[in-house]
Amino acid sequence: VTYTATNFIPQSGRHVIAVNPETGDIVLIGSLDFEEVSIFDFRIEARDKGWPPLSGHCSVELEV
């Protein structure tokens, strides 16, 4: 299974939040500033390596 983060709201979330593609762990790769953005919404997609590949997703809300 591989994991990806998609559909960031706001788009700046791409620069501060990442997902480990092998484990699905959500990690910060930049600094967060409550006064700038207080909530990030994004989706995590899990996709298997079968044929055809199957996938599932969940929504994540990160409140600073």
N, CA, C and O atoms as a Tripos MOL2 file, in Angstrom:
@<TRIPOS>MOLECULE
protein
  256   255    64     0     0
PROTEIN
NO_CHARGES

@<TRIPOS>ATOM
      1 N           0.8510   -1.1730    0.0000 N.3       1 VAL1
      2 CA          0.0000    0.0000    0.0000 C.3       1 VAL1
      3 C           0.8970    1.2360    0.0000 C.2       1 VAL1
      4 O           1.9040    1.2820    0.7060 O.2       1 VAL1
      5 N           0.5200    2.2380   -0.8000 N.am      2 THR2
      6 CA          1.2200    3.5180   -0.7860 C.3       2 THR2
      7 C           0.2370    4.6200   -0.4040 C.2       2 THR2
      8 O          -0.9500    4.5520   -0.7220 O.2       2 THR2
      9 N           0.7490    5.6260    0.2780 N.am      3 TYR3
     10 CA         -0.0760    6.7110    0.8010 C.3       3 TYR3
     11 C           0.3440    8.0310    0.1760 C.2       3 TYR3
     12 O           1.5320    8.2780   -0.0330 O.2       3 TYR3
     13 N          -0.6380    8.8810   -0.1230 N.am      4 THR4
     14 CA         -0.3680   10.2270   -0.6320 C.3       4 THR4
     15 C          -1.3470   11.2100    0.0020 C.2       4 THR4
     16 O          -2.4660   10.8540    0.3690 O.2       4 THR4
     17 N          -0.8930   12.4550    0.1190 N.am      5 ALA5
     18 CA         -1.7490   13.5320    0.6120 C.3       5 ALA5
     19 C          -2.1920   14.3700   -0.5790 C.2       5 ALA5
     20 O          -1.3780   14.7120   -1.4370 O.2       5 ALA5
     21 N          -3.4760   14.7020   -0.6360 N.am      6 THR6
     22 CA         -4.0200   15.4680   -1.7580 C.3       6 THR6
     23 C          -5.0210   16.5040   -1.2460 C.2       6 THR6
     24 O          -5.3740   16.5180   -0.0670 O.2       6 THR6
     25 N          -5.4650   17.3610   -2.1480 N.am      7 ASN7
     26 CA         -6.5580   18.3210   -1.9130 C.3       7 ASN7
     27 C          -6.3400   19.1970   -0.6800 C.2       7 ASN7
     28 O          -7.2130   19.2850    0.1830 O.2       7 ASN7
     29 N          -5.1850   19.8390   -0.5980 N.am      8 PHE8
     30 CA         -4.8970   20.7070    0.5380 C.3       8 PHE8
     31 C          -5.7190   21.9890    0.4660 C.2       8 PHE8
     32 O          -5.8110   22.6260   -0.5830 O.2       8 PHE8
     33 N          -6.3160   22.3570    1.6060 N.am      9 ILE9
     34 CA         -7.0000   23.6370    1.7550 C.3       9 ILE9
     35 C          -6.4650   24.2560    3.0410 C.2       9 ILE9
     36 O          -6.7210   23.7070    4.1120 O.2       9 ILE9
     37 N          -5.7580   25.3370    2.9930 N.am     10 PRO10
     38 CA         -5.2810   26.0660    1.8250 C.3      10 PRO10
     39 C          -4.1220   25.3260    1.1520 C.2      10 PRO10
     40 O          -3.5290   24.4170    1.7320 O.2      10 PRO10
     41 N          -3.8190   25.7250   -0.0600 N.am     11 GLN11
     42 CA         -2.7570   25.0840   -0.8440 C.3      11 GLN11
     43 C          -1.3950   25.1640   -0.1680 C.2      11 GLN11
     44 O          -0.5340   24.3260   -0.4370 O.2      11 GLN11
     45 N          -1.1790   26.1320    0.6880 N.am     12 SER12
     46 CA          0.1090   26.2780    1.3760 C.3      12 SER12
     47 C           0.4160   25.0740    2.2630 C.2      12 SER12
     48 O           1.5610   24.8910    2.6780 O.2      12 SER12
     49 N          -0.5800   24.2590    2.5550 N.am     13 GLY13
     50 CA         -0.3670   23.0540    3.3520 C.3      13 GLY13
     51 C           0.6170   22.0900    2.7170 C.2      13 GLY13
     52 O           1.2710   21.3220    3.4230 O.2      13 GLY13
     53 N           0.7350   22.1160    1.3910 N.am     14 ARG14
     54 CA          1.6850   21.2480    0.6850 C.3      14 ARG14
     55 C           3.1200   21.4930    1.1150 C.2      14 ARG14
     56 O           3.9740   20.6130    1.0040 O.2      14 ARG14
     57 N           3.3810   22.7180    1.6150 N.am     15 HIS15
     58 CA          4.7420   23.0950    1.9710 C.3      15 HIS15
     59 C           5.0830   22.8270    3.4310 C.2      15 HIS15
     60 O           6.2420   22.9540    3.8240 O.2      15 HIS15
     61 N           4.0950   22.4580    4.2400 N.am     16 VAL16
     62 CA          4.3590   22.2220    5.6600 C.3      16 VAL16
     63 C           3.9500   20.8380    6.1430 C.2      16 VAL16
     64 O           4.3360   20.4380    7.2420 O.2      16 VAL16
     65 N           3.1800   20.0950    5.3500 N.am     17 ILE17
     66 CA          2.6820   18.7760    5.7570 C.3      17 ILE17
     67 C           3.0400   17.7520    4.6910 C.2      17 ILE17
     68 O           2.8750   18.0010    3.4970 O.2      17 ILE17
     69 N           3.5340   16.5950    5.1340 N.am     18 ALA18
     70 CA          3.8580   15.5120    4.1980 C.3      18 ALA18
     71 C           3.3800   14.1910    4.7840 C.2      18 ALA18
     72 O           3.1630   14.0730    5.9900 O.2      18 ALA18
     73 N           3.2200   13.2010    3.9110 N.am     19 VAL19
     74 CA          2.8170   11.8650    4.3260 C.3      19 VAL19
     75 C           3.8760   10.8860    3.8530 C.2      19 VAL19
     76 O           4.2760   10.9000    2.6890 O.2      19 VAL19
     77 N           4.3290   10.0310    4.7720 N.am     20 ASN20
     78 CA          5.2810    8.9950    4.4140 C.3      20 ASN20
     79 C           4.5640    8.0120    3.4900 C.2      20 ASN20
     80 O           3.5660    7.4170    3.8950 O.2      20 ASN20
     81 N           5.0500    7.8270    2.2570 N.am     21 PRO21
     82 CA          4.3260    6.9800    1.3010 C.3      21 PRO21
     83 C           4.2840    5.5000    1.6840 C.2      21 PRO21
     84 O           3.4350    4.7610    1.1850 O.2      21 PRO21
     85 N           5.1800    5.0590    2.5580 N.am     22 GLU22
     86 CA          5.2100    3.6440    2.9430 C.3      22 GLU22
     87 C           4.3990    3.3450    4.1990 C.2      22 GLU22
     88 O           3.7940    2.2790    4.3090 O.2      22 GLU22
     89 N           4.3850    4.2990    5.1610 N.am     23 THR23
     90 CA          3.7180    4.0400    6.4360 C.3      23 THR23
     91 C           2.4250    4.8200    6.6270 C.2      23 THR23
     92 O           1.5810    4.4310    7.4340 O.2      23 THR23
     93 N           2.2600    5.9190    5.8910 N.am     24 GLY24
     94 CA          1.1000    6.7700    6.0620 C.3      24 GLY24
     95 C           1.2440    7.7620    7.1990 C.2      24 GLY24
     96 O           0.3000    8.4930    7.5010 O.2      24 GLY24
     97 N           2.4260    7.8050    7.8460 N.am     25 ASP25
     98 CA          2.6530    8.7620    8.9300 C.3      25 ASP25
     99 C           2.5780   10.1870    8.3890 C.2      25 ASP25
    100 O           3.1530   10.4920    7.3450 O.2      25 ASP25
    101 N           1.8700   11.0490    9.1000 N.am     26 ILE26
    102 CA          1.7670   12.4580    8.7430 C.3      26 ILE26
    103 C           2.8440   13.2060    9.5160 C.2      26 ILE26
    104 O           2.9260   13.0980   10.7390 O.2      26 ILE26
    105 N           3.6760   13.9710    8.7950 N.am     27 VAL27
    106 CA          4.7870   14.6880    9.4310 C.3      27 VAL27
    107 C           4.7870   16.1470    8.9820 C.2      27 VAL27
    108 O           4.3100   16.4860    7.8990 O.2      27 VAL27
    109 N           5.3370   17.0010    9.8470 N.am     28 LEU28
    110 CA          5.5180   18.4080    9.5020 C.3      28 LEU28
    111 C           6.8740   18.5770    8.8360 C.2      28 LEU28
    112 O           7.8790   18.0510    9.3140 O.2      28 LEU28
    113 N           6.8980   19.3130    7.7290 N.am     29 ILE29
    114 CA          8.1460   19.5880    7.0310 C.3      29 ILE29
    115 C           8.4340   21.0830    6.9990 C.2      29 ILE29
    116 O           9.3850   21.5280    6.3560 O.2      29 ILE29
    117 N           7.6160   21.8450    7.6890 N.am     30 GLY30
    118 CA          7.7740   23.2910    7.7760 C.3      30 GLY30
    119 C           7.1550   23.7780    9.0690 C.2      30 GLY30
    120 O           6.5850   22.9960    9.8300 O.2      30 GLY30
    121 N           7.2670   25.0650    9.3110 N.am     31 SER31
    122 CA          6.7300   25.6120   10.5530 C.3      31 SER31
    123 C           5.2750   26.0500   10.3680 C.2      31 SER31
    124 O           4.8590   26.4510    9.2810 O.2      31 SER31
    125 N           4.5220   25.9600   11.4540 N.am     32 LEU32
    126 CA          3.1280   26.3680   11.4690 C.3      32 LEU32
    127 C           3.0020   27.6760   12.2230 C.2      32 LEU32
    128 O           3.6700   27.8790   13.2360 O.2      32 LEU32
    129 N           2.1510   28.5640   11.7360 N.am     33 ASP33
    130 CA          1.9080   29.8440   12.3830 C.3      33 ASP33
    131 C           0.3990   30.0210   12.5380 C.2      33 ASP33
    132 O          -0.3170   30.2160   11.5560 O.2      33 ASP33
    133 N          -0.0720   29.9510   13.7790 N.am     34 PHE34
    134 CA         -1.5010   30.0590   14.0600 C.3      34 PHE34
    135 C          -2.1000   31.3420   13.4990 C.2      34 PHE34
    136 O          -3.2350   31.3400   13.0220 O.2      34 PHE34
    137 N          -1.3490   32.4310   13.5540 N.am     35 GLU35
    138 CA         -1.8700   33.7060   13.0770 C.3      35 GLU35
    139 C          -1.9920   33.7500   11.5550 C.2      35 GLU35
    140 O          -2.7650   34.5410   11.0150 O.2      35 GLU35
    141 N          -1.2370   32.9070   10.8700 N.am     36 GLU36
    142 CA         -1.2910   32.8630    9.4060 C.3      36 GLU36
    143 C          -2.3860   31.9160    8.9230 C.2      36 GLU36
    144 O          -3.2520   32.3070    8.1400 O.2      36 GLU36
    145 N          -2.3440   30.6630    9.3950 N.am     37 VAL37
    146 CA         -3.3500   29.6500    9.0500 C.3      37 VAL37
    147 C          -3.6070   28.8210   10.3040 C.2      37 VAL37
    148 O          -2.6710   28.2980   10.9080 O.2      37 VAL37
    149 N          -4.8680   28.7010   10.6940 N.am     38 SER38
    150 CA         -5.1680   27.9570   11.9190 C.3      38 SER38
    151 C          -5.7170   26.5630   11.6570 C.2      38 SER38
    152 O          -5.7270   25.7300   12.5630 O.2      38 SER38
    153 N          -6.1770   26.2870   10.4280 N.am     39 ILE39
    154 CA         -6.7230   24.9620   10.1060 C.3      39 ILE39
    155 C          -6.2780   24.5590    8.7030 C.2      39 ILE39
    156 O          -6.3680   25.3430    7.7580 O.2      39 ILE39
    157 N          -5.7950   23.3230    8.5860 N.am     40 PHE40
    158 CA         -5.4660   22.7260    7.2940 C.3      40 PHE40
    159 C          -6.3840   21.5330    7.0790 C.2      40 PHE40
    160 O          -6.5270   20.6940    7.9690 O.2      40 PHE40
    161 N          -7.0010   21.4490    5.9230 N.am     41 ASP41
    162 CA         -7.8040   20.2880    5.5330 C.3      41 ASP41
    163 C          -7.1110   19.6160    4.3640 C.2      41 ASP41
    164 O          -6.6490   20.2890    3.4420 O.2      41 ASP41
    165 N          -7.0350   18.2830    4.3960 N.am     42 PHE42
    166 CA         -6.4750   17.5490    3.2700 C.3      42 PHE42
    167 C          -6.9690   16.1120    3.3110 C.2      42 PHE42
    168 O          -7.5850   15.6830    4.2870 O.2      42 PHE42
    169 N          -6.6970   15.3810    2.2530 N.am     43 ARG43
    170 CA         -7.1180   13.9880    2.1500 C.3      43 ARG43
    171 C          -5.8870   13.0930    2.0960 C.2      43 ARG43
    172 O          -4.8550   13.4690    1.5410 O.2      43 ARG43
    173 N          -6.0080   11.9220    2.6730 N.am     44 ILE44
    174 CA         -4.9840   10.8890    2.5680 C.3      44 ILE44
    175 C          -5.5830    9.7770    1.7110 C.2      44 ILE44
    176 O          -6.6740    9.2820    1.9950 O.2      44 ILE44
    177 N          -4.8610    9.3940    0.6650 N.am     45 GLU45
    178 CA         -5.3000    8.2870   -0.1780 C.3      45 GLU45
    179 C          -4.3640    7.1080    0.0270 C.2      45 GLU45
    180 O          -3.1440    7.2720    0.0240 O.2      45 GLU45
    181 N          -4.9280    5.9270    0.2030 N.am     46 ALA46
    182 CA         -4.1690    4.6780    0.2980 C.3      46 ALA46
    183 C          -4.4980    3.8610   -0.9350 C.2      46 ALA46
    184 O          -5.6680    3.6220   -1.2360 O.2      46 ALA46
    185 N          -3.4580    3.4270   -1.6560 N.am     47 ARG47
    186 CA         -3.6530    2.6730   -2.8930 C.3      47 ARG47
    187 C          -2.8110    1.4090   -2.8330 C.2      47 ARG47
    188 O          -1.6300    1.4540   -2.4890 O.2      47 ARG47
    189 N          -3.4320    0.2710   -3.1720 N.am     48 ASP48
    190 CA         -2.6630   -0.9730   -3.1740 C.3      48 ASP48
    191 C          -1.9740   -1.1750   -4.5210 C.2      48 ASP48
    192 O          -2.1650   -0.3970   -5.4550 O.2      48 ASP48
    193 N          -1.1780   -2.2220   -4.6010 N.am     49 LYS49
    194 CA         -0.3980   -2.4570   -5.8220 C.3      49 LYS49
    195 C          -0.9710   -3.6040   -6.6540 C.2      49 LYS49
    196 O          -0.2680   -4.1980   -7.4710 O.2      49 LYS49
    197 N          -2.2360   -3.9060   -6.4430 N.am     50 GLY50
    198 CA         -2.8890   -4.9560   -7.2140 C.3      50 GLY50
    199 C          -3.2790   -4.4850   -8.5990 C.2      50 GLY50
    200 O          -3.0610   -3.3310   -8.9700 O.2      50 GLY50
    201 N          -3.8630   -5.4080   -9.3560 N.am     51 TRP51
    202 CA         -4.3460   -5.0450  -10.6780 C.3      51 TRP51
    203 C          -5.7850   -5.4600  -10.8060 C.2      51 TRP51
    204 O          -6.0550   -6.6600  -10.7530 O.2      51 TRP51
    205 N          -6.7130   -4.5790  -10.9660 N.am     52 PRO52
    206 CA         -6.5210   -3.1270  -10.9560 C.3      52 PRO52
    207 C          -6.2700   -2.6340   -9.5300 C.2      52 PRO52
    208 O          -6.7140   -3.2660   -8.5710 O.2      52 PRO52
    209 N          -5.5670   -1.5160   -9.3840 N.am     53 PRO53
    210 CA         -5.2960   -1.0110   -8.0360 C.3      53 PRO53
    211 C          -6.5770   -0.5220   -7.3660 C.2      53 PRO53
    212 O          -7.4240    0.1040   -8.0030 O.2      53 PRO53
    213 N          -6.7050   -0.8130   -6.0800 N.am     54 LEU54
    214 CA         -7.8460   -0.3480   -5.2910 C.3      54 LEU54
    215 C          -7.3600    0.7650   -4.3690 C.2      54 LEU54
    216 O          -6.2000    0.7750   -3.9560 O.2      54 LEU54
    217 N          -8.2420    1.6920   -4.0530 N.am     55 SER55
    218 CA         -7.8350    2.7960   -3.1890 C.3      55 SER55
    219 C          -8.9500    3.1690   -2.2330 C.2      55 SER55
    220 O         -10.1230    2.8760   -2.4630 O.2      55 SER55
    221 N          -8.5570    3.8130   -1.1710 N.am     56 GLY56
    222 CA         -9.4870    4.3660   -0.1930 C.3      56 GLY56
    223 C          -8.9310    5.6970    0.2610 C.2      56 GLY56
    224 O          -7.7620    5.9950    0.0150 O.2      56 GLY56
    225 N          -9.7370    6.4940    0.9120 N.am     57 HIS57
    226 CA         -9.2650    7.7990    1.3560 C.3      57 HIS57
    227 C          -9.9400    8.1930    2.6590 C.2      57 HIS57
    228 O         -10.9650    7.6310    3.0460 O.2      57 HIS57
    229 N          -9.3430    9.1670    3.3210 N.am     58 CYS58
    230 CA         -9.9480    9.7520    4.5090 C.3      58 CYS58
    231 C          -9.6330   11.2450    4.5050 C.2      58 CYS58
    232 O          -8.6750   11.6880    3.8720 O.2      58 CYS58
    233 N         -10.4330   11.9950    5.2010 N.am     59 SER59
    234 CA        -10.2130   13.4290    5.3400 C.3      59 SER59
    235 C          -9.5060   13.6910    6.6720 C.2      59 SER59
    236 O          -9.7900   13.0430    7.6790 O.2      59 SER59
    237 N          -8.5810   14.6530    6.6540 N.am     60 VAL60
    238 CA         -7.8410   15.0170    7.8570 C.3      60 VAL60
    239 C          -7.9900   16.5190    8.0610 C.2      60 VAL60
    240 O          -7.8620   17.2960    7.1140 O.2      60 VAL60
    241 N          -8.2570   16.9200    9.2830 N.am     61 GLU61
    242 CA         -8.2970   18.3400    9.6400 C.3      61 GLU61
    243 C          -7.2710   18.5620   10.7310 C.2      61 GLU61
    244 O          -7.3720   17.9940   11.8190 O.2      61 GLU61
    245 N          -6.2800   19.3940   10.4330 N.am     62 LEU62
    246 CA         -5.2230   19.7120   11.3860 C.3      62 LEU62
    247 C          -5.4710   21.1160   11.9100 C.2      62 LEU62
    248 O          -5.4260   22.0860   11.1530 O.2      62 LEU62
    249 N          -5.7330   21.2240   13.2130 N.am     63 GLU63
    250 CA         -5.9870   22.5220   13.8420 C.3      63 GLU63
    251 C          -4.7480   22.9430   14.5970 C.2      63 GLU63
    252 O          -4.2340   22.2010   15.4340 O.2      63 GLU63
    253 N          -4.2680   24.1460   14.2980 N.am     64 VAL64
    254 CA         -3.0540   24.6760   14.9260 C.3      64 VAL64
    255 C          -3.4500   25.4150   16.1840 C.2      64 VAL64
    256 O          -2.5890   25.9490   16.8830 O.2      64 VAL64
@<TRIPOS>BOND
     1     1     2 1
     2     2     3 1
     3     3     4 2
     4     3     5 am
     5     5     6 1
     6     6     7 1
     7     7     8 2
     8     7     9 am
     9     9    10 1
    10    10    11 1
    11    11    12 2
    12    11    13 am
    13    13    14 1
    14    14    15 1
    15    15    16 2
    16    15    17 am
    17    17    18 1
    18    18    19 1
    19    19    20 2
    20    19    21 am
    21    21    22 1
    22    22    23 1
    23    23    24 2
    24    23    25 am
    25    25    26 1
    26    26    27 1
    27    27    28 2
    28    27    29 am
    29    29    30 1
    30    30    31 1
    31    31    32 2
    32    31    33 am
    33    33    34 1
    34    34    35 1
    35    35    36 2
    36    35    37 am
    37    37    38 1
    38    38    39 1
    39    39    40 2
    40    39    41 am
    41    41    42 1
    42    42    43 1
    43    43    44 2
    44    43    45 am
    45    45    46 1
    46    46    47 1
    47    47    48 2
    48    47    49 am
    49    49    50 1
    50    50    51 1
    51    51    52 2
    52    51    53 am
    53    53    54 1
    54    54    55 1
    55    55    56 2
    56    55    57 am
    57    57    58 1
    58    58    59 1
    59    59    60 2
    60    59    61 am
    61    61    62 1
    62    62    63 1
    63    63    64 2
    64    63    65 am
    65    65    66 1
    66    66    67 1
    67    67    68 2
    68    67    69 am
    69    69    70 1
    70    70    71 1
    71    71    72 2
    72    71    73 am
    73    73    74 1
    74    74    75 1
    75    75    76 2
    76    75    77 am
    77    77    78 1
    78    78    79 1
    79    79    80 2
    80    79    81 am
    81    81    82 1
    82    82    83 1
    83    83    84 2
    84    83    85 am
    85    85    86 1
    86    86    87 1
    87    87    88 2
    88    87    89 am
    89    89    90 1
    90    90    91 1
    91    91    92 2
    92    91    93 am
    93    93    94 1
    94    94    95 1
    95    95    96 2
    96    95    97 am
    97    97    98 1
    98    98    99 1
    99    99   100 2
   100    99   101 am
   101   101   102 1
   102   102   103 1
   103   103   104 2
   104   103   105 am
   105   105   106 1
   106   106   107 1
   107   107   108 2
   108   107   109 am
   109   109   110 1
   110   110   111 1
   111   111   112 2
   112   111   113 am
   113   113   114 1
   114   114   115 1
   115   115   116 2
   116   115   117 am
   117   117   118 1
   118   118   119 1
   119   119   120 2
   120   119   121 am
   121   121   122 1
   122   122   123 1
   123   123   124 2
   124   123   125 am
   125   125   126 1
   126   126   127 1
   127   127   128 2
   128   127   129 am
   129   129   130 1
   130   130   131 1
   131   131   132 2
   132   131   133 am
   133   133   134 1
   134   134   135 1
   135   135   136 2
   136   135   137 am
   137   137   138 1
   138   138   139 1
   139   139   140 2
   140   139   141 am
   141   141   142 1
   142   142   143 1
   143   143   144 2
   144   143   145 am
   145   145   146 1
   146   146   147 1
   147   147   148 2
   148   147   149 am
   149   149   150 1
   150   150   151 1
   151   151   152 2
   152   151   153 am
   153   153   154 1
   154   154   155 1
   155   155   156 2
   156   155   157 am
   157   157   158 1
   158   158   159 1
   159   159   160 2
   160   159   161 am
   161   161   162 1
   162   162   163 1
   163   163   164 2
   164   163   165 am
   165   165   166 1
   166   166   167 1
   167   167   168 2
   168   167   169 am
   169   169   170 1
   170   170   171 1
   171   171   172 2
   172   171   173 am
   173   173   174 1
   174   174   175 1
   175   175   176 2
   176   175   177 am
   177   177   178 1
   178   178   179 1
   179   179   180 2
   180   179   181 am
   181   181   182 1
   182   182   183 1
   183   183   184 2
   184   183   185 am
   185   185   186 1
   186   186   187 1
   187   187   188 2
   188   187   189 am
   189   189   190 1
   190   190   191 1
   191   191   192 2
   192   191   193 am
   193   193   194 1
   194   194   195 1
   195   195   196 2
   196   195   197 am
   197   197   198 1
   198   198   199 1
   199   199   200 2
   200   199   201 am
   201   201   202 1
   202   202   203 1
   203   203   204 2
   204   203   205 am
   205   205   206 1
   206   206   207 1
   207   207   208 2
   208   207   209 am
   209   209   210 1
   210   210   211 1
   211   211   212 2
   212   211   213 am
   213   213   214 1
   214   214   215 1
   215   215   216 2
   216   215   217 am
   217   217   218 1
   218   218   219 1
   219   219   220 2
   220   219   221 am
   221   221   222 1
   222   222   223 1
   223   223   224 2
   224   223   225 am
   225   225   226 1
   226   226   227 1
   227   227   228 2
   228   227   229 am
   229   229   230 1
   230   230   231 1
   231   231   232 2
   232   231   233 am
   233   233   234 1
   234   234   235 1
   235   235   236 2
   236   235   237 am
   237   237   238 1
   238   238   239 1
   239   239   240 2
   240   239   241 am
   241   241   242 1
   242   242   243 1
   243   243   244 2
   244   243   245 am
   245   245   246 1
   246   246   247 1
   247   247   248 2
   248   247   249 am
   249   249   250 1
   250   250   251 1
   251   251   252 2
   252   251   253 am
   253   253   254 1
   254   254   255 1
   255   255   256 2
@<TRIPOS>SUBSTRUCTURE
     1 VAL1         2 RESIDUE 1 A VAL
     2 THR2         6 RESIDUE 1 A THR
     3 TYR3        10 RESIDUE 1 A TYR
     4 THR4        14 RESIDUE 1 A THR
     5 ALA5        18 RESIDUE 1 A ALA
     6 THR6        22 RESIDUE 1 A THR
     7 ASN7        26 RESIDUE 1 A ASN
     8 PHE8        30 RESIDUE 1 A PHE
     9 ILE9        34 RESIDUE 1 A ILE
    10 PRO10       38 RESIDUE 1 A PRO
    11 GLN11       42 RESIDUE 1 A GLN
    12 SER12       46 RESIDUE 1 A SER
    13 GLY13       50 RESIDUE 1 A GLY
    14 ARG14       54 RESIDUE 1 A ARG
    15 HIS15       58 RESIDUE 1 A HIS
    16 VAL16       62 RESIDUE 1 A VAL
    17 ILE17       66 RESIDUE 1 A ILE
    18 ALA18       70 RESIDUE 1 A ALA
    19 VAL19       74 RESIDUE 1 A VAL
    20 ASN20       78 RESIDUE 1 A ASN
    21 PRO21       82 RESIDUE 1 A PRO
    22 GLU22       86 RESIDUE 1 A GLU
    23 THR23       90 RESIDUE 1 A THR
    24 GLY24       94 RESIDUE 1 A GLY
    25 ASP25       98 RESIDUE 1 A ASP
    26 ILE26      102 RESIDUE 1 A ILE
    27 VAL27      106 RESIDUE 1 A VAL
    28 LEU28      110 RESIDUE 1 A LEU
    29 ILE29      114 RESIDUE 1 A ILE
    30 GLY30      118 RESIDUE 1 A GLY
    31 SER31      122 RESIDUE 1 A SER
    32 LEU32      126 RESIDUE 1 A LEU
    33 ASP33      130 RESIDUE 1 A ASP
    34 PHE34      134 RESIDUE 1 A PHE
    35 GLU35      138 RESIDUE 1 A GLU
    36 GLU36      142 RESIDUE 1 A GLU
    37 VAL37      146 RESIDUE 1 A VAL
    38 SER38      150 RESIDUE 1 A SER
    39 ILE39      154 RESIDUE 1 A ILE
    40 PHE40      158 RESIDUE 1 A PHE
    41 ASP41      162 RESIDUE 1 A ASP
    42 PHE42      166 RESIDUE 1 A PHE
    43 ARG43      170 RESIDUE 1 A ARG
    44 ILE44      174 RESIDUE 1 A ILE
    45 GLU45      178 RESIDUE 1 A GLU
    46 ALA46      182 RESIDUE 1 A ALA
    47 ARG47      186 RESIDUE 1 A ARG
    48 ASP48      190 RESIDUE 1 A ASP
    49 LYS49      194 RESIDUE 1 A LYS
    50 GLY50      198 RESIDUE 1 A GLY
    51 TRP51      202 RESIDUE 1 A TRP
    52 PRO52      206 RESIDUE 1 A PRO
    53 PRO53      210 RESIDUE 1 A PRO
    54 LEU54      214 RESIDUE 1 A LEU
    55 SER55      218 RESIDUE 1 A SER
    56 GLY56      222 RESIDUE 1 A GLY
    57 HIS57      226 RESIDUE 1 A HIS
    58 CYS58      230 RESIDUE 1 A CYS
    59 SER59      234 RESIDUE 1 A SER
    60 VAL60      238 RESIDUE 1 A VAL
    61 GLU61      242 RESIDUE 1 A GLU
    62 LEU62      246 RESIDUE 1 A LEU
    63 GLU63      250 RESIDUE 1 A GLU
    64 VAL64      254 RESIDUE 1 A VAL
